[in-house]
């Protein structure tokens, strides 16, 4: 594995850069939120981030008027652990450079995905990047362990809230982990220990020695 750029042609199947957005106020609001003492935190909707003008711009532009939320994933991380997908694209904006570990939904075979298919892409600070609905992703990775990462996460409103109560009627239903969130966990992850669908095979990718 090598760390590629979101500006490389190799990123095109996974997402696209969304040009034209002024992210300065948003990243300043993100930086005002302290990093967790350890690990990674995530909140689907944060009022201080949604108070910025970019909230309405993303809702009406990137999402075509659909109701959205802006939350944040932040902390320190270098390990894959899981991959998730939604029925809609996700927009990420980092307060500093960060790395996304990505794969494609169509690479899932018989409910499993080999982590050898995962690719790493570096996203520059302040750049709005769309991660397509068919792109598997999870918690970002930091570039600098001292700084950690702060990544704004825009998604249709309600995503990642409590999982609806359903009776599974097919294999994919077993992966439903939260509202609009289907998850494949690595056996070594804490999510697997919490009962998440184990769908990742191979090594639990760690980019610690690559950054």
Backbone torsions as a table, in degrees:
resi	resn	phi	psi	omega
1	UNK	NA	140.9	171.2
2	UNK	-127.0	157.6	178.4
3	UNK	-90.2	115.6	-178.1
4	UNK	-98.9	171.2	179.6
5	UNK	-101.2	147.6	175.1
6	UNK	-67.6	-9.8	176.4
7	UNK	-91.7	-4.3	175.9
8	UNK	-76.3	147.5	176.2
9	UNK	-56.3	-24.8	-178.4
10	UNK	-65.0	-17.3	-179.2
11	UNK	-82.4	-17.2	-171.6
12	UNK	-56.3	-36.9	177.7
13	UNK	-69.6	-14.7	-172.8
14	UNK	-101.5	-27.0	-177.1
15	UNK	176.3	-166.0	179.7
16	UNK	-152.3	155.1	174.3
17	UNK	-81.1	133.2	178.0
18	UNK	-100.1	103.7	-176.4
19	UNK	-81.1	159.6	170.2
20	UNK	95.8	-5.4	-177.7
21	UNK	-92.9	132.6	174.6
22	UNK	-88.3	110.4	-173.1
23	UNK	-103.8	4.4	-172.6
24	UNK	-60.7	-47.0	-178.7
25	UNK	-65.1	-39.1	179.3
26	UNK	-63.3	-47.6	-178.0
27	UNK	-66.1	-32.4	176.2
28	UNK	-64.9	-40.0	177.4
29	UNK	-65.6	-35.9	178.6
30	UNK	-66.4	-42.2	-176.9
31	UNK	-67.4	-18.8	178.3
32	UNK	-77.4	-9.7	-179.5
33	UNK	-95.8	120.6	-176.7
34	UNK	-63.7	149.1	173.5
35	UNK	-69.1	148.1	172.2
36	UNK	-64.0	155.3	-178.7
37	UNK	-62.2	-33.0	178.0
38	UNK	-152.1	155.4	174.7
39	UNK	69.5	-148.9	-171.6
40	UNK	-128.0	139.9	174.2
41	UNK	-115.3	154.7	176.0
42	UNK	-147.8	133.7	172.0
43	UNK	-130.3	126.4	-175.8
44	UNK	-67.5	-30.4	-176.1
45	UNK	-142.9	122.6	-179.0
46	UNK	-125.8	118.3	-173.9
47	UNK	-58.0	-38.8	-177.8
48	UNK	-64.3	-29.6	177.6
49	UNK	-81.4	-38.6	-178.7
50	UNK	-72.7	-12.0	178.0
51	UNK	-76.7	-10.8	-179.8
52	UNK	-81.2	152.6	-176.7
53	UNK	-59.5	-27.8	-177.7
54	UNK	-64.9	-21.2	178.2
55	UNK	-58.4	-52.6	179.3
56	UNK	-66.9	-33.8	179.3
57	UNK	-66.0	-42.6	177.5
58	UNK	-69.0	-41.0	-179.2
59	UNK	-61.4	-45.4	-175.9
60	UNK	-87.1	-25.5	-179.8
61	UNK	-94.9	-73.1	-175.3
62	UNK	-61.1	-32.6	-177.8
63	UNK	-109.5	8.0	171.7
64	UNK	61.0	29.1	177.1
65	UNK	96.5	-2.4	176.6
66	UNK	-68.7	145.4	174.7
67	UNK	-66.2	131.0	-176.7
68	UNK	-128.6	174.6	174.6
69	UNK	-133.8	152.0	170.6
70	UNK	-123.4	117.5	174.7
71	UNK	-119.4	-159.5	-179.4
72	UNK	-150.7	144.9	168.0
73	UNK	-113.7	127.9	-175.1
74	UNK	-152.7	151.8	-178.9
75	UNK	145.9	-142.5	178.5
76	UNK	-135.7	134.3	-176.7
77	UNK	-164.2	144.5	172.8
78	UNK	-135.4	4.2	-169.9
79	UNK	-114.3	145.0	-179.1
80	UNK	-66.5	-63.6	179.5
81	UNK	68.6	-52.6	-176.2
82	UNK	-149.4	166.7	168.0
83	UNK	-134.9	140.9	-179.5
84	UNK	-130.3	165.9	170.8
85	UNK	-149.5	162.1	-179.7
86	UNK	-126.7	173.9	174.7
87	UNK	-85.5	2.2	-178.3
88	UNK	-139.0	160.4	174.8
89	UNK	-65.4	157.4	174.2
90	UNK	-119.2	137.9	176.9
91	UNK	-108.6	128.4	179.6
92	UNK	-116.6	140.4	175.1
93	UNK	-139.7	122.7	-177.4
94	UNK	-99.5	143.4	173.3
95	UNK	-73.5	-22.2	172.0
96	UNK	-143.4	172.4	179.3
97	UNK	-55.8	145.8	176.3
98	UNK	-149.1	171.1	-177.0
99	UNK	-123.9	134.2	175.2
100	UNK	-105.3	135.0	172.7
101	UNK	-102.0	119.3	-168.0
102	UNK	-130.9	152.3	170.0
103	UNK	-146.8	-178.5	-176.5
104	UNK	-112.8	142.2	-179.6
105	UNK	-59.6	-35.7	-178.1
106	UNK	-71.5	-8.3	176.4
107	UNK	-84.4	-5.6	174.3
108	UNK	-73.2	128.2	179.3
109	UNK	-129.5	124.3	-179.0
110	UNK	54.6	37.7	176.9
111	UNK	77.9	9.3	-176.8
112	UNK	-129.9	152.0	174.4
113	UNK	-134.7	129.9	177.6
114	UNK	-78.3	125.3	-177.6
115	UNK	-65.3	-10.6	174.7
116	UNK	-64.7	-17.2	179.1
117	UNK	-84.0	-8.5	-177.2
118	UNK	-73.2	139.0	177.8
119	UNK	-123.2	152.7	-177.2
120	UNK	-111.5	132.9	179.6
121	UNK	-131.3	132.0	178.6
122	UNK	-90.2	133.9	-180.0
123	UNK	-114.6	123.5	179.8
124	UNK	-69.2	153.6	177.7
125	UNK	-56.0	137.8	173.4
126	UNK	79.6	-3.5	-178.9
127	UNK	-89.0	131.2	175.8
128	UNK	-85.5	122.2	-178.3
129	UNK	-124.6	129.8	175.9
130	UNK	-90.1	127.1	173.4
131	UNK	-102.6	115.5	-173.3
132	UNK	-60.9	155.7	-179.0
133	UNK	-59.2	-30.3	-178.6
134	UNK	-88.9	6.0	178.8
135	UNK	-96.2	125.6	176.4
136	UNK	-80.0	135.9	-175.6
137	UNK	-154.5	173.9	173.7
138	UNK	-161.7	-148.0	-176.8
139	UNK	-60.6	135.0	175.9
140	UNK	-63.1	167.2	174.5
141	UNK	-114.3	146.2	178.6
142	UNK	-79.5	159.7	172.6
143	UNK	-98.1	-35.2	-179.3
144	UNK	-124.1	117.5	-176.8
145	UNK	-63.1	-28.9	178.8
146	UNK	-72.1	-40.4	-179.2
147	UNK	-80.9	-26.4	-174.0
148	UNK	64.8	-153.4	176.7
149	UNK	-141.4	149.6	170.6
150	UNK	-132.9	114.7	-176.4
151	UNK	-125.6	118.4	173.7
152	UNK	-70.1	141.1	-177.0
153	UNK	-126.5	110.0	176.9
154	UNK	-101.0	130.1	-178.6
155	UNK	-149.1	161.7	173.2
156	UNK	-54.5	139.8	-173.6
157	UNK	-60.4	136.0	-179.1
158	UNK	100.7	-16.8	179.1
159	UNK	-60.6	140.2	178.6
160	UNK	74.0	9.1	170.6
161	UNK	-80.6	-169.8	-173.2
162	UNK	-58.1	139.7	179.9
163	UNK	-65.6	135.5	175.3
164	UNK	-68.0	153.2	178.4
165	UNK	-84.0	114.0	-179.7
166	UNK	-133.8	157.4	169.4
167	UNK	-98.7	113.9	-176.7
168	UNK	-56.2	132.6	177.3
169	UNK	-115.2	-4.6	177.6
170	UNK	-155.2	176.1	-176.3
171	UNK	-62.2	-41.1	-176.9
172	UNK	-63.9	-33.0	-179.9
173	UNK	-57.8	-27.3	-179.9
174	UNK	-70.9	-17.7	-179.9
175	UNK	-88.3	-9.9	-176.0
176	UNK	-67.3	116.5	-172.2
177	UNK	-110.2	-27.9	177.5
178	UNK	-156.1	-179.8	-179.8
179	UNK	-63.3	125.9	178.9
180	UNK	57.4	35.7	-177.8
181	UNK	-143.3	111.1	176.1
182	UNK	-105.4	132.5	-167.8
183	UNK	-128.6	135.3	169.8
184	UNK	-115.2	119.6	-176.4
185	UNK	-103.0	149.4	170.6
186	UNK	-83.9	144.3	-178.5
187	UNK	-56.3	-25.1	-178.6
188	UNK	-84.3	-6.4	-174.6
189	UNK	-79.9	156.6	175.2
190	UNK	-67.2	-29.8	178.6
191	UNK	-62.8	-38.1	176.6
192	UNK	-60.7	-39.9	178.0
193	UNK	-65.9	-21.1	178.7
194	UNK	-92.3	3.3	176.2
195	UNK	102.1	8.1	178.9
196	UNK	-66.4	153.2	178.9
197	UNK	-62.4	124.3	179.6
198	UNK	-86.7	105.9	-174.7
199	UNK	-127.6	1.9	179.2
200	UNK	-107.1	130.3	177.0
201	UNK	-115.6	161.2	-178.1
202	UNK	92.1	-166.0	-177.8
203	UNK	-71.5	148.1	172.5
204	UNK	-81.6	94.5	-170.6
205	UNK	-48.8	130.4	177.2
206	UNK	-132.6	122.5	-176.6
207	UNK	-99.0	15.2	-177.1
208	UNK	-50.2	-42.5	-176.5
209	UNK	-83.8	3.0	-178.7
210	UNK	-105.4	-7.3	-173.8
211	UNK	-112.4	NA	NA
